[in-house]
């Protein structure tokens, strides 16, 4: 009754209105896309990768940073120039050349000052600490420093490197350089290839991609303004994830809409009626799934790290625009292009004469049914297997996923040294290796310890006696070392100690030393603060680990609430959520083994499991919503078992295609030479594939069939008198009824 009424309403509209409104929508979206495209190049203006801006105000390293500003009005970042002469010894002539170089370095823009060269105890190397302005480091001052060093100390006579926090930050910035263009290009090419295989169409993949890019452009425009007004702290990680997430999500929603549109085109002659009906039936599922994902991502606002907190509204805005583009821009383009958009496989509704012939000729109907069954072989077979032995299937699948989850015990997510975050060899890495060979490894990144002035002597004794400390001295007013308390600079009742660690400043060993120092300094009557690069890294990792404990339960509760409201059930939402979490732990356990024993990574950033959980839980439930909403619709007509199995067959192709698209787009993050991005790309891509091909295809349908009407408890849907009985006539693989829906699995990928 609803379909006919909506069809008459659509038919009553003049044709020019059906063309004018879509044309206006297309023009508006193209204009928004053009404006957003110009914003892409400006995003770097509001992006920062400085870890000190990520920490909460009450973190000890943040408070130490604020106190340090009273000791020095500059916000300098240290770089360490390390070198070995070709002759093997730093003699007087070599030292004179280095001293002349230091004078040249002090004239470089962005260099605050350089300390005199220091020769190693073995006499085979020198080091120079260069303090650089933070803004200059972001603008490429490290590259200028390297160029000067190469010119003054030629490679034929010297082996030199620039390392330290400034050089490592420069490596990090270079890894993110061109992130938008590179990621977008890889993602678009990947999705385009998949869409061509999916649709076997020339034009349709372009329209779907144009809709996705429009969504991304719109999101970028809004997010740029949010960062510009300092509502969020935008970093390179969030920027890269946004591009991948929007392209993947918008394409997924488009697959769902287009699949339903194709169904309706096979049942209706009027393409406008078909589009309206497809839009009407797809919108609830798209809004429900997108709303759930956006709400789950907003849970990142509970993070104590500004970088994690920013990803919440950034990613949620991307999902919102992905839904908007799919439900407005894409339908407008489909309305304008009509059936030819599917060329060369254009769907047509049967002519009335053909329908009459089929009704009068059962043999013709039988041949059509056989043809339909051949086209649906894979999903029909899966449905039959699930129907035959549901309990065995879900028990076996659950067992395999639990076994895969055991690898979580081998996950080393305590943080990664900054020098290891950029993959491949870099000048900073080589310099760090040379530094560790000749000096205390922490020379280039000393810790800053602020102690009460009246306890300076006791504090110095504690620090010097601590394991992992190579050298410690009070700092004079000019920043130079001093031995006496009388010469130490005092600010607000505090003195500063400069502490050189024996381990590299970005290593986990150095972090442990900082943690022990903090505990030992608690013996002082007054409060001592330990800051510096290592302390900032330690506080960042510890805060990220606390976020795991805080955010995961919130995400689970939010998603569960959404599912209960959407499905009007308790059992089904719990099953969908628990199976999605199990697929995440299986992916995380498998990924941990791959990271440790195949890729040989030294560990993982604590945000990898956090982001992986948020994305996989939200997106995994996303696909289950596609299945469950269709299953609820079919259960009302076919009963709980056949309704679920029929939905599995009908949605199999489109959801599988969507899963492949999303896995491929997240895998594109791996093109960036950053360990965090590679690990997140692998984890999410693997998790999406597990959820798509195993959980959503086997585990959830098997559980639903095994439970029957209890799957929808406490809803009465599917019980006798509330949705019909399961009947042999409604068995999925052999039926021909509603055959127009067979084409919702549109592709080779669905076979």
Secondary structure, DSSP 8 states (H G I E B T S, - for coil): -HHHHHHHHHHHS-HHHHHHHHHHHHHHHHHHHHHHHHHHTTGGGGB---GGGTS-TTSHHHHHHHHHTTT-SS-EEEEEEEEEETTSS--HHHHHHHHHHHHHHTTSTTEEEE---EE-TTSS-EEEEEEEEHHHHHTTHHHHHHHHHHHHS-TTTEEEEEESHHHHHHHHHHHHTTHHHHHHHHHHHHHHHHHHHHH--SSHHHHHHHHHHHHHHHHHHHHHHHHHTTSS-B-HHHHHHHHHHHHHHHHHHHHHHHHHHHHHHTT-S-HHHHHHHHHHHHHHHHHHHHHHHHHHHHGGGG-SSHHHHHHHHHHHHHHHHHHHIIIIIHHHHHHHHGGGGGTTS------HHHHHHHHH-HHHHHHHHHHHHHHTHHHHHHHHHHHHSHHHHHHHHHHHHHHHHGGGGG---S---HHHHB-S--HHHHHHHHHHHHS-TTGGG-EEEEEEGGGHHHHHHHHHHSTTEEEEEEEBTTS-EESSGGGB-EETTEEEEEEEESS-TTSHHHHHHHHHHHHHHTTSSS--EEESHHHHHHHHHHHHHHHHHHHHHHHHHHHHHHHHHHHT-SHHHHHHHHHHHHHHHHHHHHHHHHHHHTS--S---HHHHHHHHHHHHHHHHHHHHHHHHHHHHHHHHH-HHHHHHHHHHHHHHHHHHHHHHHHHHHHGGGGSSBHHHHHHHHHHHHHHHHIIIIIIIIIHHHHHHHHGGGGGTTS-TTSTTTT----GGG-TTT--TTGGGGGGS-SSTT-
